[in-house]
Protein backbone atom coordinates (compact mmCIF):
# COMPACT_ATOMS: atom_id res chain seq x y z
CA UNK A 1 0.00 0.00 0.00
CA UNK A 2 1.35 3.37 -0.88
CA UNK A 3 1.95 5.73 1.97
CA UNK A 4 -0.41 8.45 3.08
CA UNK A 5 2.33 10.96 2.27
CA UNK A 6 2.37 10.00 -1.41
CA UNK A 7 -1.42 10.20 -1.58
CA UNK A 8 -1.43 13.66 -0.04
CA UNK A 9 1.32 14.77 -2.41
CA UNK A 10 -0.80 13.53 -5.30
CA UNK A 11 -3.81 15.49 -4.10
CA UNK A 12 -1.74 18.67 -4.18
CA UNK A 13 -0.29 18.16 -7.65
CA UNK A 14 -2.82 16.09 -9.61
CA UNK A 15 -6.20 17.18 -10.97
CA UNK A 16 -9.36 15.33 -10.01
CA UNK A 17 -10.62 12.45 -12.14
CA UNK A 18 -13.34 14.57 -13.69
CA UNK A 19 -12.35 16.34 -16.91
CA UNK A 20 -15.51 18.44 -16.93
CA UNK A 21 -15.85 21.46 -14.62
CA UNK A 22 -17.24 20.26 -11.30
CA UNK A 23 -17.08 21.21 -7.62
CA UNK A 24 -15.81 17.65 -7.12
CA UNK A 25 -12.46 18.68 -8.62
CA UNK A 26 -11.64 20.44 -5.36
CA UNK A 27 -10.31 18.58 -2.32
CA UNK A 28 -11.57 19.64 1.09
CA UNK A 29 -9.62 19.58 4.34
CA UNK A 30 -10.73 16.73 6.60
CA UNK A 31 -12.32 14.57 3.92
CA UNK A 32 -11.36 10.88 4.21
CA UNK A 33 -9.02 9.20 1.72
CA UNK A 34 -9.74 5.55 0.96
CA UNK A 35 -7.62 3.04 -0.97
CA UNK A 36 -9.15 0.10 -2.91
CA UNK A 37 -6.50 -2.51 -3.70
CA UNK A 38 -7.54 -4.72 -6.63
CA UNK A 39 -6.15 -7.63 -8.66
CA UNK A 40 -7.29 -9.11 -11.96
CA UNK A 41 -5.70 -12.48 -12.76
CA UNK A 42 -7.29 -13.67 -16.01
CA UNK A 43 -7.29 -17.04 -17.70
CA UNK A 44 -7.56 -17.69 -21.48
CA UNK A 45 -9.90 -15.20 -23.09
CA UNK A 46 -9.79 -12.86 -20.14
CA UNK A 47 -7.49 -10.21 -21.56
CA UNK A 48 -4.55 -8.70 -19.71
CA UNK A 49 -4.09 -8.88 -15.96
CA UNK A 50 -3.60 -5.84 -13.76
CA UNK A 51 -3.31 -4.83 -10.14
CA UNK A 52 -2.98 -1.64 -8.18
CA UNK A 53 -4.71 0.91 -5.99
CA UNK A 54 -7.65 3.19 -6.57
CA UNK A 55 -7.54 6.24 -4.29
CA UNK A 56 -10.85 7.91 -3.43
CA UNK A 57 -11.71 11.15 -1.71
CA UNK A 58 -15.05 10.81 0.07
CA UNK A 59 -17.07 14.00 0.44
CA UNK A 60 -17.91 13.92 4.11
CA UNK A 61 -18.75 17.63 3.82
CA UNK A 62 -21.53 16.98 1.26
CA UNK A 63 -22.65 13.36 1.83
CA UNK A 64 -22.15 12.59 5.55
CA UNK A 65 -24.70 9.75 5.70
CA UNK A 66 -23.34 7.80 2.73
CA UNK A 67 -19.70 8.40 3.70
CA UNK A 68 -20.23 7.40 7.33
CA UNK A 69 -22.01 4.21 6.22
CA UNK A 70 -19.20 3.33 3.81
CA UNK A 71 -16.42 4.04 6.33
CA UNK A 72 -18.20 2.01 8.99
CA UNK A 73 -18.13 -1.01 6.68
CA UNK A 74 -14.52 -0.33 5.68
CA UNK A 75 -13.53 -0.35 9.36
CA UNK A 76 -15.13 -3.80 9.66
CA UNK A 77 -13.12 -5.08 6.63
CA UNK A 78 -16.55 -5.75 5.11
CA UNK A 79 -15.34 -5.35 1.51
CA UNK A 80 -12.07 -7.25 1.78
CA UNK A 81 -11.98 -10.35 -0.41
CA UNK A 82 -15.07 -9.76 -2.56
CA UNK A 83 -15.19 -8.89 -6.26
CA UNK A 84 -16.84 -6.57 -8.76
CA UNK A 85 -19.91 -8.62 -9.60
CA UNK A 86 -21.43 -6.26 -12.19
CA UNK A 87 -19.30 -4.63 -14.88
CA UNK A 88 -20.53 -2.70 -17.91
CA UNK A 89 -17.98 -1.10 -20.21
CA UNK A 90 -18.35 2.69 -20.47
CA UNK A 91 -20.82 2.63 -17.58
CA UNK A 92 -19.91 1.32 -14.10
CA UNK A 93 -18.02 -1.28 -12.11
CA UNK A 94 -20.14 -2.39 -9.14
CA UNK A 95 -19.28 -4.23 -5.92
CA UNK A 96 -20.16 -4.32 -2.23
CA UNK A 97 -22.07 -7.61 -1.97
CA UNK A 98 -20.48 -9.80 0.76
CA UNK A 99 -21.86 -12.99 -0.84
CA UNK A 100 -19.82 -12.43 -4.01
CA UNK A 101 -16.76 -14.44 -3.17
CA UNK A 102 -15.20 -16.84 -5.64
CA UNK A 103 -11.94 -18.33 -6.80
CA UNK A 104 -10.99 -16.94 -10.22
CA UNK A 105 -13.99 -18.32 -12.19
CA UNK A 106 -17.53 -17.46 -11.14
CA UNK A 107 -19.67 -20.17 -9.63
CA UNK A 108 -23.50 -20.23 -9.38
CA UNK A 109 -24.20 -18.15 -6.27
CA UNK A 110 -27.89 -17.18 -6.49
CA UNK A 111 -27.51 -14.32 -4.02
CA UNK A 112 -24.47 -12.72 -5.66
CA UNK A 113 -25.50 -9.26 -6.72
CA UNK A 114 -28.48 -9.13 -4.40
CA UNK A 115 -26.81 -9.14 -0.98
CA UNK A 116 -25.82 -6.31 1.29
CA UNK A 117 -25.14 -5.31 4.87
CA UNK A 118 -28.75 -5.68 5.98
CA UNK A 119 -28.99 -2.05 7.10
CA UNK A 120 -30.39 0.57 4.74
CA UNK A 121 -29.58 4.27 4.66
CA UNK A 122 -31.75 7.17 3.43
CA UNK A 123 -31.18 8.62 -0.02
CA UNK A 124 -28.78 11.56 0.09
CA UNK A 125 -28.46 14.23 -2.58
CA UNK A 126 -26.29 17.31 -2.92
CA UNK A 127 -26.14 19.67 -5.90
CA UNK A 128 -22.32 19.55 -5.86
CA UNK A 129 -22.24 15.77 -6.31
CA UNK A 130 -22.88 14.44 -9.81
CA UNK A 131 -21.85 11.39 -11.82
CA UNK A 132 -18.61 12.70 -13.27
CA UNK A 133 -15.99 10.31 -14.56
CA UNK A 134 -14.68 8.36 -11.55
CA UNK A 135 -17.59 9.23 -9.24
CA UNK A 136 -18.49 6.61 -6.62
CA UNK A 137 -22.14 6.22 -5.70
CA UNK A 138 -24.48 3.99 -3.70
CA UNK A 139 -26.30 1.21 -5.56
CA UNK A 140 -29.91 0.62 -4.51
CA UNK A 141 -33.21 -0.99 -5.48
CA UNK A 142 -36.39 0.72 -6.66
CA UNK A 143 -36.84 2.37 -3.26
CA UNK A 144 -34.53 5.42 -3.04
CA UNK A 145 -33.93 4.62 0.63
CA UNK A 146 -32.86 1.00 0.01
CA UNK A 147 -29.07 1.44 -0.34
CA UNK A 148 -27.04 -0.78 2.00
CA UNK A 149 -23.44 -1.68 1.16
CA UNK A 150 -23.25 -1.95 -2.62
CA UNK A 151 -21.54 0.82 -4.56
CA UNK A 152 -20.28 1.54 -8.05
CA UNK A 153 -17.60 3.65 -9.74
CA UNK A 154 -18.40 5.44 -12.98
CA UNK A 155 -16.45 4.63 -16.12
CA UNK A 156 -16.93 7.94 -17.98
CA UNK A 157 -19.57 10.54 -16.95
CA UNK A 158 -23.03 9.07 -16.29
CA UNK A 159 -25.23 12.09 -15.68
CA UNK A 160 -28.37 10.17 -16.56
CA UNK A 161 -28.04 8.81 -13.01
CA UNK A 162 -28.10 12.27 -11.44
CA UNK A 163 -30.90 13.69 -9.36
CA UNK A 164 -33.23 15.53 -11.74
CA UNK A 165 -32.15 13.58 -14.84
CA UNK A 166 -34.24 10.45 -14.30
CA UNK A 167 -37.16 9.55 -16.55
CA UNK A 168 -39.60 8.59 -13.78
CA UNK A 169 -40.99 11.49 -11.72
CA UNK A 170 -40.52 9.69 -8.39
CA UNK A 171 -36.94 8.58 -9.13
CA UNK A 172 -34.42 10.95 -7.45
CA UNK A 173 -31.39 9.28 -9.01
CA UNK A 174 -28.43 7.78 -7.19
CA UNK A 175 -26.36 9.12 -4.31
CA UNK A 176 -22.79 10.12 -5.20
CA UNK A 177 -20.43 10.39 -2.22
CA UNK A 178 -16.88 10.47 -3.56
CA UNK A 179 -14.56 10.54 -6.56
CA UNK A 180 -11.41 8.80 -7.77
CA UNK A 181 -8.27 10.87 -7.14
CA UNK A 182 -5.78 8.26 -8.39
CA UNK A 183 -6.10 5.00 -10.30
CA UNK A 184 -8.71 5.96 -12.87
CA UNK A 185 -6.79 3.82 -15.35
CA UNK A 186 -7.57 0.80 -13.17
CA UNK A 187 -11.28 1.65 -13.27
CA UNK A 188 -11.00 1.80 -17.06
CA UNK A 189 -9.17 -1.54 -17.18
CA UNK A 190 -11.74 -3.20 -14.91
CA UNK A 191 -14.63 -1.85 -16.98
CA UNK A 192 -13.10 -3.37 -20.12
CA UNK A 193 -12.71 -6.98 -18.93
CA UNK A 194 -14.71 -9.62 -20.82
CA UNK A 195 -18.16 -10.29 -19.33
CA UNK A 196 -21.05 -12.68 -19.89
CA UNK A 197 -24.80 -12.78 -19.38
CA UNK A 198 -24.98 -16.52 -19.97
CA UNK A 199 -26.19 -18.32 -16.81
CA UNK A 200 -23.85 -21.20 -17.51
CA UNK A 201 -23.33 -24.23 -19.65
CA UNK A 202 -20.75 -26.73 -20.70
CA UNK A 203 -18.91 -24.29 -22.95
CA UNK A 204 -19.29 -21.07 -20.96
CA UNK A 205 -18.13 -20.00 -17.53
CA UNK A 206 -20.88 -20.49 -14.94
CA UNK A 207 -22.06 -17.31 -13.34
CA UNK A 208 -24.47 -16.35 -10.59
CA UNK A 209 -28.15 -16.61 -11.48
CA UNK A 210 -29.22 -13.22 -10.16
CA UNK A 211 -27.67 -10.56 -12.38
CA UNK A 212 -25.84 -10.46 -15.72
CA UNK A 213 -22.83 -8.46 -16.81
CA UNK A 214 -20.46 -10.69 -14.87
CA UNK A 215 -16.75 -10.77 -15.76
CA UNK A 216 -15.48 -14.11 -17.01
CA UNK A 217 -12.90 -13.91 -14.23
CA UNK A 218 -13.18 -11.99 -11.01
CA UNK A 219 -11.82 -8.49 -10.54
CA UNK A 220 -10.80 -9.13 -6.96
CA UNK A 221 -10.86 -6.56 -4.16
CA UNK A 222 -7.98 -7.40 -1.86
CA UNK A 223 -8.76 -4.66 0.63
CA UNK A 224 -10.50 -1.33 1.15
CA UNK A 225 -8.78 0.81 3.77
CA UNK A 226 -8.96 4.30 5.21
CA UNK A 227 -5.52 5.78 4.54
CA UNK A 228 -5.89 9.26 6.00
CA UNK A 229 -7.56 12.63 5.64
CA UNK A 230 -7.12 15.55 3.28
CA UNK A 231 -4.64 17.79 5.13
CA UNK A 232 -4.89 21.48 5.77
CA UNK A 233 -2.34 23.93 4.32
CA UNK A 234 1.09 23.80 5.89
CA UNK A 235 1.60 26.39 8.59
CA UNK A 236 4.17 29.02 7.52
CA UNK A 237 7.51 28.90 9.30
CA UNK A 238 7.78 31.96 11.57
CA UNK A 239 10.58 34.35 10.65
CA UNK A 240 13.28 34.76 13.29
CA UNK A 241 12.74 37.81 15.44
CA UNK A 242 14.99 40.74 14.54
CA UNK A 243 16.48 42.91 17.28
CA UNK A 244 15.94 46.65 16.93
CA UNK A 245 18.80 48.52 15.26
CA UNK A 246 19.51 50.67 18.37
CA UNK A 247 19.82 47.54 20.49
CA UNK A 248 22.21 45.97 17.99
CA UNK A 249 24.37 49.12 17.98
CA UNK A 250 24.44 49.24 21.78
CA UNK A 251 25.45 45.59 21.96
CA UNK A 252 28.17 46.08 19.38
CA UNK A 253 29.65 49.08 21.24
CA UNK A 254 29.55 47.19 24.52
CA UNK A 255 31.47 44.27 23.04
CA UNK A 256 34.00 46.60 21.44
CA UNK A 257 34.46 48.46 24.75
CA UNK A 258 35.01 45.23 26.65
CA UNK A 259 37.60 44.04 24.18
CA UNK A 260 39.38 47.40 24.36
CA UNK A 261 39.48 47.31 28.17
CA UNK A 262 40.93 43.79 28.12
CA UNK A 263 43.65 44.92 25.75
CA UNK A 264 44.53 47.95 27.96
CA UNK A 265 44.79 45.86 31.11
CA UNK A 266 46.94 43.22 29.48
CA UNK A 267 49.38 45.53 27.68
CA UNK A 268 53.00 45.53 29.04
CA UNK A 269 53.86 48.18 31.61
CA UNK A 270 55.61 51.29 30.23
CA UNK A 271 53.75 51.18 26.89
Secondary structure, DSSP 8 states (H G I E B T S, - for coil): ---HHHHHHHHHHS--S--S--GGGS--TT-EEEEEEEEE---TTS---EEEEEEEEE-TTT-HHHHHHHHHHHHTTTTTT-B--EEETTTEEEE--TT---SSB----TTTTT---S--B-----TT----TTEEEE---SSTT-B-S-EEEESS--GGGSTT--SSTT-----EEEEEEE-HHHHHHHHTS-EE----BTTB----SS-S-EESB-EEEEEEEEEEE---------------HHHHHHHHHHHHHHHHHHHHHHS-TT-
